[in-house]
């Protein structure tokens, strides 16, 4: 389980994978570790 004092749970959302298929964050719950990276664009 995640210690919400250290790392609060991210809200569920859907985004496109590298092939354009929709992927829902909650589909990975309890299966894999997920790292979220938010980028404003290229450097």
HUBEL-V162865 format. One record per residue. PSI is psi in whole degrees, 0 to 359 (none if undefined). OMEGA is omega as a letter, one per 20 degrees, with the letter a starting at -180 (none if undefined). Layout:
# HUBEL-V162865
psi:PSI omega:OMEGA
psi:PSI omega:OMEGA
This chain:
# HUBEL-V162865
psi:154 omega:r
psi:133 omega:r
psi:105 omega:a
psi:349 omega:r
psi:331 omega:a
psi:312 omega:a
psi:97 omega:r
psi:151 omega:a
psi:135 omega:r
psi:146 omega:r
psi:150 omega:r
psi:141 omega:r
psi:166 omega:r
psi:136 omega:r
psi:166 omega:r
psi:140 omega:r
psi:188 omega:a
psi:344 omega:r
psi:6 omega:r
psi:3 omega:r
psi:140 omega:r
psi:136 omega:r
psi:131 omega:a
psi:132 omega:a
psi:318 omega:a
psi:342 omega:r
psi:345 omega:r
psi:355 omega:a
psi:125 omega:r
psi:359 omega:a
psi:319 omega:a
psi:158 omega:r
psi:140 omega:a
psi:132 omega:r
psi:124 omega:r
psi:130 omega:r
psi:121 omega:r
psi:127 omega:a
psi:141 omega:r
psi:359 omega:r
psi:196 omega:a
psi:153 omega:a
psi:none omega:none
